[in-house]
Amino acid sequence: MDISLAQLRALRALGEHGSFTATAVALGVSQPAISQQLAGLSEALGVRLYDIVRNRPVLTQAGRFVLERASGIDDAVTALAREVREFAAAQRGSLHLAATLTIGNYVLPGLLAQFLHQRPRIRPTVEIVNTAAVASLVLNDSVSLGLVEGTVDEHQLEAIPFAEDRLVLAMRPDHRLAKRERITLGDLEREPFVSREPGSGTRDFGYEILRERGITPPILLELAGGEGIVRAVESGVGIALLSERVVERALAAGSLIAKSISGLSLTRRFFAIKRRDRMLAPVAQAFFELVMQAREHTPIKGIS
């Protein structure tokens, strides 16, 4: 049994207008076309849909039943078409993201607020994990787009820089190094550190630079989040390399101070990552473009 939307709409128009002529005019087709559509619908359903009373079509009880049900189908198809147009225009749908802790806690909220203000019908879901896990989620198609501060395998993933960040050496104001105007690599050689876990972009970037300079400071405590590390440093467990975004409140409160390391640049980039062999869905593409706009407003050295 094959039933078309054109047949159902012909029946609906006949019920509204009460004549073949008015129905044909309303639908912009010929009167014979209306007759053929109604005859085909009647044959497909196996019921008589209308009788001719005083030279006018009058719906039968079966016709009125089909009309009632057909109205719901037509409305659903109309709604589907509207929603698909909204999806294609990135005004409706889901946005699946993954971000590292630093970006997810300190950068992503502002980007999402701006995005959802423009597109209130979008429903975002966000996973906050370390760089390695973000890359895995993107590769497995669990999320459309990832935001990371660490390096990823660019054979399958495309990594586009969109912002810069700087790591600082965070310590208590009463730490033995706090009063020094100049902190050298040698000063850190035996200094206990509080660190993120392996796979974290902050750890991979910061400690790799130290290792390249021949320094492997002892890591006394590993924690999975920047806020926990801030609390540990405030408690005197050790010192830490952290994003200046993470320690901003502690610096303002005076519970920590931030120092640089002489002769060492700890500036890094934030990256948006996506699969090279996939096109982003309209909603994800719109969010990606918003992230790239952030790059335009905060130029990155070496990126035109």
C-alpha positions as CSV (number, residue, x, y, z in Angstrom):
1,M,0.0,0.0,0.0
2,D,1.7,3.2,-1.3
3,I,0.3,6.5,0.0
4,S,1.8,9.9,-0.9
5,L,1.7,13.2,0.8
6,A,0.2,14.7,-2.3
7,Q,-2.8,12.3,-1.9
8,L,-3.2,13.1,1.8
9,R,-3.0,16.8,1.1
10,A,-5.6,16.5,-1.7
11,L,-8.0,14.9,0.8
12,R,-7.3,17.6,3.4
13,A,-7.9,20.4,0.9
14,L,-11.2,18.7,-0.2
15,G,-12.4,18.5,3.4
16,E,-11.6,22.2,3.8
17,H,-12.9,23.6,0.5
18,G,-15.8,21.2,-0.3
19,S,-15.3,21.1,-4.1
20,F,-12.9,19.8,-6.6
21,T,-12.5,23.1,-8.3
22,A,-11.6,25.0,-5.1
23,T,-9.3,22.1,-4.0
24,A,-7.5,22.3,-7.3
25,V,-7.1,26.0,-7.1
26,A,-5.8,25.8,-3.5
27,L,-3.2,23.3,-4.4
28,G,-2.2,24.8,-7.7
29,V,-3.0,21.7,-9.8
30,S,-5.6,20.6,-12.3
31,Q,-9.0,19.2,-11.2
32,P,-8.3,15.9,-13.0
33,A,-5.0,15.6,-11.0
34,I,-7.1,16.0,-7.8
35,S,-9.5,13.3,-8.9
36,Q,-6.6,11.0,-9.7
37,Q,-4.9,11.5,-6.3
38,L,-8.1,10.9,-4.4
39,A,-8.9,7.8,-6.5
40,G,-5.4,6.4,-5.9
41,L,-5.7,7.1,-2.1
42,S,-9.1,5.4,-2.0
43,E,-7.7,2.4,-3.8
44,A,-4.6,2.2,-1.6
45,L,-6.7,2.3,1.6
46,G,-9.5,0.1,0.3
47,V,-12.3,2.5,1.5
48,R,-14.6,5.0,-0.2
49,L,-13.5,8.5,0.9
50,Y,-16.3,10.7,-0.4
51,D,-19.8,10.6,-1.9
52,I,-21.3,13.0,-4.4
53,V,-24.3,14.7,-2.9
54,R,-26.1,17.3,-5.0
55,N,-23.1,17.5,-7.3
56,R,-20.6,18.2,-4.5
57,P,-18.2,15.8,-2.8
58,V,-19.0,15.0,0.8
59,L,-16.5,13.0,2.9
60,T,-17.7,9.6,4.2
61,Q,-17.1,8.5,7.7
62,A,-14.0,6.7,6.5
63,G,-12.9,9.9,4.7
64,R,-13.3,12.0,7.8
65,F,-11.3,9.4,9.8
66,V,-8.4,9.4,7.3
67,L,-8.5,13.3,7.1
68,E,-8.1,13.5,10.9
69,R,-5.1,11.2,10.9
70,A,-3.7,12.7,7.7
71,S,-3.7,16.2,9.3
72,G,-1.3,15.0,11.9
73,I,1.0,13.4,9.4
74,D,1.1,16.5,7.2
75,D,1.8,18.7,10.2
76,A,4.6,16.4,11.3
77,V,6.2,16.5,7.8
78,T,6.0,20.3,7.7
79,A,7.6,20.5,11.1
80,L,10.3,18.0,10.0
81,A,11.1,20.2,6.9
82,R,11.3,23.3,9.1
83,E,13.6,21.6,11.6
84,V,15.9,20.3,8.9
85,R,16.2,23.8,7.5
86,E,17.0,25.1,11.0
87,F,19.6,22.3,11.4
88,A,21.2,23.1,8.1
89,A,21.3,26.8,9.2
90,A,22.9,25.7,12.5
91,Q,19.9,26.9,14.5
92,R,18.8,23.5,15.8
93,G,20.4,20.3,16.8
94,S,23.1,19.0,19.2
95,L,26.7,20.1,19.7
96,H,29.1,17.4,21.1
97,L,32.4,18.8,22.3
98,A,35.4,17.6,24.3
99,A,37.9,20.0,25.9
100,T,40.8,19.8,28.2
101,L,40.5,21.0,31.8
102,T,42.1,24.3,31.4
103,I,40.1,25.2,28.3
104,G,36.9,23.5,29.5
105,N,36.9,25.4,32.8
106,Y,38.3,28.8,31.7
107,V,37.8,29.4,28.0
108,L,34.9,27.2,26.8
109,P,32.2,28.6,29.0
110,G,32.5,32.1,27.5
111,L,32.5,30.7,23.9
112,L,29.5,28.5,24.6
113,A,27.6,31.5,26.2
114,Q,28.2,33.5,23.1
115,F,27.2,30.6,20.8
116,L,24.0,29.8,22.7
117,H,23.0,33.4,22.8
118,Q,23.0,33.4,19.0
119,R,21.5,29.9,18.8
120,P,19.3,29.2,21.8
121,R,17.8,25.9,20.3
122,I,21.2,24.2,20.2
123,R,21.7,21.6,23.0
124,P,25.4,21.2,23.8
125,T,27.1,18.3,25.6
126,V,30.7,18.7,26.8
127,E,33.2,16.2,28.1
128,I,36.1,17.6,30.1
129,V,39.1,15.3,30.0
130,N,42.9,15.5,29.2
131,T,44.4,16.0,25.8
132,A,44.9,12.3,25.0
133,A,41.3,11.5,25.9
134,V,40.0,14.4,23.8
135,A,42.0,13.2,20.8
136,S,40.6,9.7,21.3
137,L,37.0,11.0,21.5
138,V,37.4,12.9,18.2
139,L,39.0,10.0,16.5
140,N,36.2,7.7,17.6
141,D,33.5,10.1,16.4
142,S,32.2,10.4,19.9
143,V,32.4,14.2,19.6
144,S,32.5,16.5,16.6
145,L,35.2,18.9,17.8
146,G,37.9,19.0,20.5
147,L,39.7,21.9,22.2
148,V,43.2,21.0,23.6
149,E,46.4,22.6,24.7
150,G,48.6,19.6,24.1
151,T,50.0,18.0,21.0
152,V,48.1,15.4,19.0
153,D,48.9,13.0,16.2
154,E,48.2,15.1,13.2
155,H,48.1,12.2,10.7
156,Q,44.4,11.8,11.3
157,L,43.6,14.9,13.2
158,E,43.8,18.5,12.0
159,A,44.9,20.9,14.8
160,I,44.2,24.6,14.3
161,P,45.5,27.1,16.8
162,F,43.0,29.6,18.2
163,A,44.5,31.2,21.3
164,E,47.7,31.5,23.4
165,D,48.2,30.7,27.0
166,R,51.2,31.0,29.4
167,L,52.3,28.7,32.1
168,V,53.6,30.3,35.3
169,L,55.5,28.9,38.3
170,A,52.9,29.0,41.1
171,M,54.0,29.0,44.8
172,R,53.0,30.3,48.2
173,P,54.2,33.8,49.1
174,D,56.3,32.4,51.9
175,H,58.0,29.8,49.7
176,R,61.9,30.0,49.8
177,L,62.0,31.0,46.1
178,A,59.2,33.6,46.4
179,K,61.5,36.6,47.2
180,R,64.0,35.8,44.4
181,E,63.9,38.2,41.5
182,R,65.4,35.5,39.2
183,I,64.6,31.8,39.4
184,T,66.8,29.6,37.4
185,L,66.4,26.0,36.2
186,G,68.9,24.9,38.8
187,D,66.7,26.2,41.5
188,L,64.0,23.7,40.5
189,E,66.1,20.6,40.3
190,R,65.2,19.3,43.8
191,E,62.0,21.3,44.3
192,P,58.9,19.1,44.9
193,F,56.1,19.7,42.3
194,V,52.4,19.2,42.3
195,S,51.4,18.1,38.7
196,R,48.6,17.1,36.4
197,E,48.4,13.4,35.4
198,P,50.3,12.0,32.4
199,G,48.4,12.8,29.2
200,S,47.6,16.3,30.3
201,G,48.6,19.0,27.9
202,T,49.9,21.2,30.7
203,R,52.1,18.4,32.1
204,D,53.3,17.3,28.6
205,F,54.2,20.9,27.6
206,G,55.7,22.2,30.8
207,Y,57.7,19.3,31.9
208,E,58.9,18.4,28.4
209,I,60.5,21.8,28.3
210,L,62.2,21.2,31.6
211,R,63.4,17.8,30.5
212,E,64.8,19.3,27.3
213,R,66.9,21.6,29.6
214,G,68.1,18.6,31.6
215,I,65.9,19.2,34.6
216,T,63.6,16.5,35.9
217,P,62.0,17.9,39.1
218,P,60.5,15.4,41.5
219,I,56.7,15.2,41.2
220,L,55.4,14.7,44.7
221,L,51.7,14.6,44.0
222,E,49.6,14.1,40.9
223,L,46.1,15.5,40.6
224,A,43.6,15.5,37.8
225,G,42.5,19.1,37.9
226,G,44.0,22.5,38.1
227,E,41.9,23.7,41.1
228,G,43.1,20.7,43.1
229,I,46.6,21.6,42.3
230,V,46.1,25.2,43.3
231,R,44.7,24.0,46.7
232,A,47.7,21.7,47.2
233,V,50.2,24.5,46.4
234,E,48.3,26.8,48.8
235,S,48.6,24.1,51.5
236,G,52.4,24.0,51.0
237,V,52.7,20.6,49.3
238,G,55.0,22.0,46.6
239,I,55.1,24.3,43.6
240,A,53.4,23.8,40.2
241,L,53.5,24.8,36.6
242,L,50.0,26.0,35.8
243,S,48.2,28.2,33.3
244,E,47.9,31.8,34.4
245,R,44.1,31.4,33.8
246,V,44.0,28.7,36.5
247,V,45.9,30.7,39.2
248,E,44.2,34.0,38.4
249,R,41.9,34.0,41.4
250,A,44.5,32.7,43.8
251,L,46.9,35.5,42.7
252,A,44.1,38.1,43.2
253,A,43.5,36.7,46.7
254,G,47.2,36.7,47.5
255,S,47.3,33.0,48.5
256,L,49.7,32.3,45.6
257,I,52.3,34.2,43.6
258,A,53.4,33.6,40.0
259,K,57.0,33.6,38.9
260,S,58.7,33.1,35.6
261,I,61.8,30.9,35.0
262,S,64.8,32.8,33.7
263,G,65.5,32.2,30.1
264,L,62.5,29.9,29.6
265,S,59.4,30.7,27.5
266,L,56.3,28.9,28.7
267,T,53.9,30.3,26.1
268,R,51.8,27.6,24.4
269,R,48.9,27.4,22.0
270,F,45.3,26.2,22.3
271,F,44.1,24.1,19.4
272,A,40.8,23.1,17.9
273,I,41.0,19.6,16.6
274,K,38.9,17.7,14.2
275,R,39.2,14.6,11.9
276,R,40.8,15.2,8.6
277,D,38.5,12.8,6.8
278,R,35.2,14.2,8.1
279,M,33.2,17.2,7.4
280,L,31.7,18.9,10.4
281,A,27.9,19.0,10.8
282,P,26.4,22.5,10.4
283,V,26.1,23.1,14.1
284,A,29.7,22.0,14.8
285,Q,30.9,24.0,11.9
286,A,29.2,27.1,13.2
287,F,30.9,26.6,16.6
288,F,34.3,26.0,15.0
289,E,33.9,29.3,13.1
290,L,33.1,31.1,16.4
291,V,36.3,29.6,17.9
292,M,38.3,30.9,14.9
293,Q,36.7,34.4,15.4
294,A,38.3,34.3,18.8
295,R,41.7,33.8,17.1
296,E,41.0,36.9,14.9
297,H,40.3,39.0,18.0
298,T,43.4,37.8,19.8
299,P,46.1,37.3,17.1
300,I,48.5,34.5,17.7
301,K,52.2,35.1,16.9
302,G,53.1,33.4,13.7
303,I,49.5,33.0,12.6
304,S,48.1,35.4,9.9
